[in-house]
C-alpha cells in the first residue's frame, strides 16, 4: 500500500482534474524540467503511524504537498479549486485500486500558498504556482516484525 500511488490513481481517474491537467502531467516528486504546463507534482512531506499502548493501531497520517503549475493565475486557481473539490473533507472512502488501494479515514487541505516564477529574459514566460498541503488519515498495515 502506497498513499502516493493511490493518490495518483485517484486524481488521474477524476475528469474534473484531467479536464484541466492531462493525467500524464500529474507526477510524483518534483516537476521535471521542461514538463508542459499545466502540471501537478506531489510528494510526501511527513508521515506518522499512530500507536496506542498495545502497539501499532493500523492508522497513519501523511502530509502530502501538491504543487500546481500553470501559465496563468486563473489556470492555477481553477486546478486548485478542482483539487479542493475532490480532496477536502474526504471521509471513509477508498482511493486507488488493486495493490495501491487505500482506505481513507479523512483528508483535509490545510494550506494554500501562491507563487510566481518571473521570466529571466524575454525568451521565457512567467510560471504561476500554488502549493496545497493535504493531510490524510488512512488505514495502514500493522508491522509484523518478521
Steps between C-alpha positions, in 0.01 A plus 500: 500500500638836398306821565688679219411235241138495621481880476634492144241242393224695671588836342555345155152342522321831569382673182464826694881486538602348166282749310742764637827301529583202278548181706857476362571841661406381849840392631656373821790700637624826352377637169749375241678774305327568173167348608220669310257706702261457668649242733437366850800360687464350845717349772475382859614763750454286812330186625410372845379156603256522789567272794325412823627318811452160340705592191427621149139601435487445123432870442745744342503872425688648206550857386534519124587820317339551162670762282286637219679663206336699222539781250257736675366567846146419383611161363673412829197617700264281295721196568526590870122514530463168316753335735323651800172359371632142482728499809376736772264338749550150359374239749466123511576431137746297298747645252722315254446143389656158525816489710491881525148525645487701823218543750491873579358584841513876443682758293516880518691773322677704767695755296504678166795719397539686168824586320619631165829422327579810297679462165875539499503654152271582210507141369328364811152541645384519858387179669228520761469248780307410811600249767239309702559288809263202511493330841353151473428232762488151348499134596848353489650160561614407851866393511547127557869523601614223266 
